[in-house]
Amino acid sequence: MASSPPAHEVYQHGHHASVVSNHAKRTAEREAAFFLGELRPGHRLLDVGCGPGSITAGLARRVAPGEAIGIDTSASVIDSARSLLDAPIANLTFEVASIYQSRFAAETFDAVFAHQVLQHLARPVEALAQMRGLLKPEGVIGVRDVDWGSATFYPANEGMRRFLALYYELARRNGGEPNAGRYLRRWLREAGFARTRVTTSATSYADGAATREWANTYAERTLHSNLADKALEYAIATRADLKCMADGWRAWGDDPDAFYCFSHTEVVAWKQP
């Protein structure tokens, strides 16, 4: 199952506090709703790219007493996942690992999950093939990724338009695909999954508290997260450019008419013998 990691692959957002705190609000009941019906008590489950682990914790409760393992390539975010648990969950563990170089034996998981991961991978089909190899016959995988091309917001402003252009350029240089949602079915087919079920959902921010929170987290990411670090490293934005983008986010978030929406593609697939 071992494989060399891609030569150039960067998690676009990084693990700044503005990112991790936002991701820690995610739940299995909301973000994995499309997948929960496939899980059974006693299943062994792997969550790939688990981040701060809030979704993983919900999945672990679904498969208990079966084992749930969350993996991520970032040691710092795995530390966060362990520390953010309200109370220990007996069947849940977190570890630093890459899906490209799995320590797990083939065909030892009943279920694999990956949320907002494939968009950041340089070789998503290879990653999915690795996940497929870990599944038992008739095992099930659930993947969910945003499609940034579906982003709709009002009122528009120059700072936000510049941010979106920067986001796409960063993804190109980092090795990712910001429109990953539209490719999921194809990627899964190319990875060997013949049977799939595709659904979609949308995330929207449409009241004052929600738009301000979303704006502030992206303003902070624009100024201080891996987005800023890589933009400066690649010399595709200056500090002044980033401040203009952050100001645009905050101005949008404070507008009484602010609205933002984008779609996610969700795919459940089964490993057929």
Steps between C-alpha positions, in 0.01 A plus 500: 500500500802732530546776250726801471329829584462751216799725449285812530187491711400764755198519728369832376361636827762376741430475873487856626262550793247668269482179297504242778242679715262520204551135404448389861138617471426236237290201606431155363126570525533790257809447284471119477120475491515341153717218636367422846236258376773268371669461838426218744604426859813290485632646176870586485529850356782721369460878470761632254610861554308521826621847603395594855284186519153636573347300212707193589362504853144484369590218261666310786180515701311355203727198460563428871614256624683476166833679466520850348834648396557856384817577304653826385844596371525792746634417846367829638143436388512144635604650834199732470270208424614319814469808719165623370303189596254587776559155647698194386320275251609144565493382138665811347868568434683764298839467333732681262495317167468545125256302288777468242712305751253300704612275785168316490456153353294461185127430535481575872242783509125485457474873428726787392409869510668812360355849543636796298824311441520405132496862383845544656663186359726492198404137429140458617440185295804331652382602847156354430657180370696475824176546695331234287782258574440543874131413469365152551293355214163681507659772714378856457668837447353848545665811354385862502667795332404857423490640148642852524366570151151497651576788740236773486518814708337841525587780507816451297808704572849522357670349803293181489539467123876529541492241778322244281749555218783454749340185642493337156859600426617364835320171434667469162844552653427282806389205289130503591165535321261760649213374283545147635130443562417466132775237450418263786296245306767478229784475749324219687434311176865535399599371846300181442159576653226392261197562720445853629223720638536875449319770696561871550452750780560870542654714770368853527552803721201728497457676835714763664670277754580231243635737235719682750642174636571362150651830390721528807636147472591557136646842571721339765598217266584749227733689731651233723446141380679283247306690233699811584830317546481331161371809318805690624739210437377464140511882460146510367377749763647762728406578858306798367312273258409262781377787718277619214351152472448471877337843508271386219393195699423708808312767305287229342434331835373825652264579213133454604426335165798261506445149365744219420437149373693213347427133428656175609498169313455189715571151374447164662668209321527128568790263443365216293682166505 
